[in-house]
Amino acid sequence: MVSVVIAVIYVYWLLLTPSDLVWFGMPVRWWALAVPMLIAVLGVLFILGWIGYTLATTPTPETIEELEESEKPEEEEKKKKESE
């Protein structure tokens, strides 16, 4: 319901406002296009910044060799327990 109200207000703002109505030196219809585009661009930039931050702060994973070395003592302990 809220989205329908916002859509109706936006259509009125974009199509039905008087063309001589000016706000900050630009026609109101121009603002009806500029504001949503600004929000969209800022949203994309925020998402790209978040992805970059995540990539920069994520620690590097262990190499396969390190994983194999960390598993060797565990396997040896299991073998010792089984042999006892």
PAZAPA-4460 file (N, C-alpha, C; in steps of 0.05 Angstrom, whole numbers, plus 32768, in hexadecimal, padded with zeros to 4 digits):
% residues 84
    n_x    n_y    n_z   ca_x   ca_y   ca_z    c_x    c_y    c_z   seq   type   mol
   8011   7FE8   8000   8000   8000   8000   8011   8019   8000     1      M     A
   8027   8019   8010   8038   8030   8011   8046   8035   7FF7     2      V     A
   804E   801F   7FE9   805C   8022   7FD0   8049   802D   7FBB     3      S     A
   8030   8027   7FBC   801C   8032   7FA9   801A   8050   7FAE     4      V     A
   8019   8058   7FC6   8017   8075   7FCD   8030   8084   7FC3     5      V     A
   8047   8078   7FC8   8060   8084   7FBF   8061   8086   7FA0     6      I     A
   8058   8071   7F93   8057   8071   7F75   8045   8087   7F6B     7      A     A
   802D   808A   7F77   801B   809F   7F6F   8027   80BA   7F73     8      V     A
   8033   80BF   7F8A   8040   80D9   7F8F   8056   80DE   7F7B     9      I     A
   8066   80C9   7F74   807C   80CC   7F61   8071   80D3   7F45    10      Y     A
   805D   80C5   7F3D   8051   80CB   7F22   8046   80E7   7F21    11      V     A
   8039   80F0   7F37   802F   810B   7F38   8047   811F   7F36    12      Y     A
   805C   8119   7F46   8074   812A   7F47   8081   812B   7F2C    13      W     A
   8082   8115   7F1D   8090   8114   7F04   8080   811F   7EED    14      L     A
   8066   8119   7EEC   8056   811F   7ED4   8042   8136   7ED8    15      L     A
   8038   813A   7EEF   8022   814C   7EF2   8029   8167   7F00    16      L     A
   8041   816A   7F09   8048   8184   7F16   804B   8199   7F00    17      T     A
   8044   81B2   7F07   8048   81C8   7EF3   8065   81CB   7EEB    18      P     A
   8069   81D0   7ED1   8084   81D1   7EC7   8092   81EB   7ECF    19      S     A
   8083   81FF   7ED8   8090   8218   7EE1   8098   8218   7EFE    20      D     A
   8092   8202   7F0C   8099   81FF   7F28   80B7   81F9   7F2A    21      L     A
   80C6   820A   7F38   80E4   8208   7F39   80EC   8204   7F56    22      V     A
   8100   81F2   7F5A   810B   81ED   7F75   8129   81ED   7F72    23      W     A
   8138   81FD   7F81   8155   8200   7F7F   815E   8206   7F62    24      F     A
   814F   8215   7F53   8157   821D   7F39   8151   8209   7F23    25      G     A
   8146   81F2   7F2A   813F   81DD   7F16   8121   81D7   7F18    26      M     A
   8115   81CF   7F01   80F9   81C8   7F02   80F4   81AF   7F14    27      P     A
   80DD   81AE   7F20   80D7   8198   7F33   80D7   817E   7F24    28      V     A
   80CF   817D   7F0B   80D0   8164   7EFC   80ED   815A   7EF9    29      R     A
   8100   816C   7EF6   811C   8164   7EF5   8124   8156   7F0F    30      W     A
   811B   8161   7F25   8122   8154   7F3F   8115   8139   7F42    31      W     A
   80FD   8135   7F35   80F0   811B   7F36   8101   8106   7F29    32      A     A
   8112   810D   7F16   8124   80FA   7F0A   813F   80F9   7F18    33      L     A
   8148   8110   7F21   8163   8111   7F2C   8165   8104   7F48    34      A     A
   8151   8106   7F58   8152   80FB   7F73   8153   80DC   7F73    35      V     A
   8141   80CF   7F64   8143   80B2   7F63   815D   80A8   7F56    36      P     A
   8167   80B6   7F42   8181   80AE   7F36   8198   80B1   7F4A    37      M     A
   8197   80C7   7F59   81AC   80CB   7F6E   81AB   80B4   7F82    38      L     A
   8193   80AD   7F8B   8190   8097   7F9E   819A   807D   7F92    39      I     A
   8194   8078   7F79   819D   805F   7F6C   81BC   805E   7F6A    40      A     A
   81C8   8074   7F62   81E5   8075   7F5F   81F2   8072   7F7A    41      V     A
   81E8   8080   7F8E   81F4   807D   7FA9   81F0   8060   7FB4    42      L     A
   81DA   8054   7FAD   81D6   8038   7FB6   81EA   8025   7FA9    43      G     A
   81EF   8028   7F8F   8202   8018   7F81   821E   801D   7F8C    44      V     A
   8225   8036   7F91   8240   803C   7F9C   8243   8031   7FB8    45      L     A
   822E   8031   7FC8   822F   8026   7FE3   8234   8008   7FE2    46      F     A
   8226   7FFA   7FD0   8229   7FDD   7FCD   8246   7FD7   7FC3    47      I     A
   8250   7FE6   7FB0   826B   7FE1   7FA7   8280   7FE7   7FBD    48      L     A
   827B   7FFB   7FCD   828D   8001   7FE3   828C   7FEB   7FF8    49      G     A
   8275   7FE0   7FFD   8272   7FCA   8010   8280   7FB1   8006    50      W     A
   827E   7FAB   7FED   828C   7F95   7FE1   82AA   7F99   7FE3    51      I     A
   82B4   7FB0   7FDD   82D0   7FB6   7FDF   82DA   7FB4   7FFC    52      G     A
   82CB   7FBE   800F   82D2   7FBC   802B   82D3   7F9F   8034    53      Y     A
   82C0   7F8F   802B   82C0   7F73   8032   82D8   7F64   8026    54      T     A
   82DE   7F6A   800D   82F5   7F5E   8001   830F   7F66   800F    55      L     A
   8311   7F7F   8017   832A   7F89   8023   832D   7F7E   8040    56      A     A
   8318   7F79   804E   831A   7F71   806A   8318   7F53   806F    57      T     A
   8312   7F43   805A   830F   7F26   805E   832B   7F1A   805E    58      T     A
   8331   7F0A   8073   834C   7EFE   8074   834F   7EE9   805E    59      P     A
   8368   7EE5   8056   836D   7ED1   8041   8369   7EB5   804C    60      T     A
   835F   7EA3   803C   835A   7E88   8046   8375   7E79   8048    61      P     A
   8375   7E64   8058   838D   7E53   805B   8392   7E44   8041    62      E     A
   83AB   7E40   803B   83B2   7E30   8023   83AC   7E13   8028    63      T     A
   83AB   7E04   8013   83A6   7DE7   8015   83BB   7DD9   8026    64      I     A
   83D4   7DE2   8022   83EA   7DD6   8031   83E7   7DDB   804F    65      E     A
   83DF   7DF3   8057   83DA   7DF9   8073   83C3   7DE8   807E    66      E     A
   83AE   7DE5   806F   8398   7DD4   8078   83A1   7DB7   807B    67      L     A
   83B0   7DAD   8069   83BA   7D91   806B   83CC   7D8D   8083    68      E     A
   83DD   7DA1   8089   83EF   7D9F   80A0   83DF   7DA0   80BA    69      E     A
   83CA   7DB0   80BB   83BB   7DB2   80D3   83AA   7D98   80D7    70      S     A
   83A4   7D8A   80C3   8394   7D71   80C5   83A6   7D59   80CC    71      E     A
   83C0   7D5A   80C6   83D2   7D43   80CC   83D3   7D3C   80E9    72      K     A
   83D7   7D4F   80FC   83D7   7D47   8118   83BD   7D3A   8121    73      P     A
   83A7   7D43   8117   838D   7D38   811F   838B   7D1B   8115    74      E     A
   8394   7D16   80FD   8393   7CFB   80F2   83A6   7CE8   8102    75      E     A
   83BD   7CF2   810A   83D0   7CE2   8119   83C4   7CDB   8135    76      E     A
   83B6   7CEE   8141   83AA   7CE9   815B   8394   7CD4   8158    77      E     A
   8385   7CD5   8143   8370   7CC1   813E   837C   7CA5   813B    78      K     A
   8391   7CA4   812C   839F   7C8A   8127   83AA   7C7F   8141    79      K     A
   83B5   7C90   8152   83BF   7C86   816C   83A9   7C7C   817E    80      K     A
   8392   7C8A   817E   837C   7C81   818E   8371   7C66   8184    81      K     A
   8370   7C63   816A   8365   7C4A   815E   8378   7C33   8163    82      E     A
   8392   7C38   8164   83A5   7C22   8168   83A6   7C19   8185    83      S     A
   839E   7C2A   8197   839F   7C23   81B4   8389   7C12   81BC    84      E     A
***
